[in-house]
Amino acid sequence: MRLGGFRAGRLLGFRIRIDYSWFVVLVLVTWTFASWQFPVDLPGLSRAAYLAMGFSGALLLFLSVLLHELAHSVVARSRGIDVAGITLFIFGGVAEMRREPDRALDEFLLTIVGPLSSLALAGVFTVLARVFGNLGLAPAEVVAGTLAMLNLVLAIFNMVPAFPLDGGRVLRAVLWKITGDPVRATRWATWVGRGFGWLLIAYGFFLFVSGVQFAGIWGIFLGWFLTGAATSAAQQNELKSALADFVVSDVVQGPAVFIPGEISAEELVERYFLRYPATAFPVVRGRSIVGVIAVADVSGLSLDERASRPLYDLIVPIERVPAVEADRPLVELVLATRTGNHDRMMVIREGEVLGALTGQDIEGWVSDRVGRSSR
């Protein structure tokens, strides 16, 4: 779950975003380097020197993660998959692809390039460590050597065949190619991912009770993350399977109903909300759509406010309401609403407005449809 964040610029056309949770692990990694790793590798330096080395190492580690995700993003874009951006957060980084690959080969190529980039970075830092060593720059040599080792570990760990790690995605691509069924391939890959996560948690507990508390806590932490991520991926996979044949227009109920913005909120409730099943409507001024009004916009008003306030004061302006194509796969919109990217939207087909939807409409329709199909 995101804690919030901010944009940090663009790189190769991709938006870079830093989640506030990233600062937690930045401090943790800096402290680990400065208090544990570097004093052992290079004893005799001051506390300030170790902190400077630790902070530099932490930043370079996350630069490595950024380049790893950038490799995924560049290949995804070359295969026709739009990437919204890259986010750095507490567990590392993620390339935010707007859709899944259409072919097993695309999945394999855009996935394998991540671990390969980490291997390349391990080689670059190894060379830098030797150069710094020859120049007598011992602190820089130690930092570069540590980054070489960590990038190698990142490449190896990511290739573990446990979804959603890169190795799990490669496994899914292989199973997809063999079975021809991406849903079944994802289901099997997420089973492996959850199994590996539980093994990592068990190993972390073993290390903790054996006296290696720090490594044990990290093992439990990573295992918990992998298990949760694999479970979430499995749930999304089943949702995609259940909604595979539906598009956005299937959720729109009846013909479009347009609300004149001059009426009061009380009239809106009596003439529209109580008569139609939709929870949101386009609002017009003359022949122009100016915004969207939803049940949530008036539910908190007092009776006096409902009688006196015109809709123009309550609507979400049309500039803030995304237009969604009626033939867009419904599952994409469901995932967008669940991640907070869409609260309400206008449904259109060839420029014609079919109606307005809220996340409540979509979730209610999905719950009813999936519930009926599972009976």
C-alpha positions, 0 to 999 in steps of 0.5 A: 500500500502506498503511503503517498509520494511525489514526482522526482522528474522524468528519465527516458520519457518515464515519470519517476515517482518516489513514495514516502515509504522509500525514505524509511528503507533509505535510512535503514540501508544507510544505518546498516552500511554505516554501522555494520558493513563498512566498519568491518570491511574498512576499520579505523575510519570516523563515524562521519566517514562511515555515514557518508559511505553508507548514505552514498551506498544507499543512494547508489543501491537505489540508483541500481534499482531504478536502472533495473526497473528502467530496463523493464520499462524500455523493453515494455515500451518497445513491445507496445506496452505503455508504462505510466512511470517508475515508483521507488518505494519501501520494497525497492521499485516497480515499473507501472505497466498499464496492461499485461503483455499479449504474448508469452515472448513479450513477457519473457523479454521484458522480464529477463532484461531486469536481472540482466541489467543487474548483472551488468551493473555488478560488472560495472561496480566490480571494475570501478572497485578495482580502479578505485583500489589502484588509485588508493581510494579505499572508501570508494573501493569498498562502496563499489565492491559492496554495490557489485555484490548487492547487484549480483545478489539482486540478479540471483534473488530476482531469478528465483522462480517465485511470482511476482519476482522476475524469475516467477514472471519468466516461469509464467512466460514459459508455462504460458508458452507451453499451455497457451493459457496465461490464466493457468500459467499465472495461477501456477506461478503464484502458487510457487511464489506463495510457497517460496514466501512461506519458506523464506518466513520459516527460514527467517524464524530459524535464523532469528531463534538461532541468534542471527536476529538481523538476518532473520528479521529481514528474511521474515520481512521479505517472505511476508512481502512475497507472500502478500504480493503473490496472493494479490497477484493470484486474486487479480488473476482470478478477477481477470479470468472472471471478467475476461468477456466484459467491457466497460459499457456492460456496467452502464445501466440504461440510456444516458440521463443528463442533469440540468445544473440549475436544479437543487440537490433536493430535486436531484435526489427526488427526480433522479437518484430515487428513480434511476439505479445509477449513482452518478450522472453527467451535469449539463449547462445548455448543451455542454457537459460541465461535470459529474454529480454523484450520490456521495456529493450530496449525501452529507448535506443537510435538508436546508443545503439540499434545498438551496444549493444548485448542482453547479456548486457540488459537481466535479468539473468535467476537466477532472473526470477521465473519459473512458472508452466503452469498449475498454476491458472492464478488468482494467477499469476495476484495477484502476479504481482499486488503486485509486486512479479513478473515482468517477469517469465518463463512459463514451463511444465514438465521442458520444456520452453513454453515462457516468460511473463511480467506483461504487457502481463498478464494484457493485456490478463486479460483486454481483456478477462474480458472486452469481458466477461462483454459485 
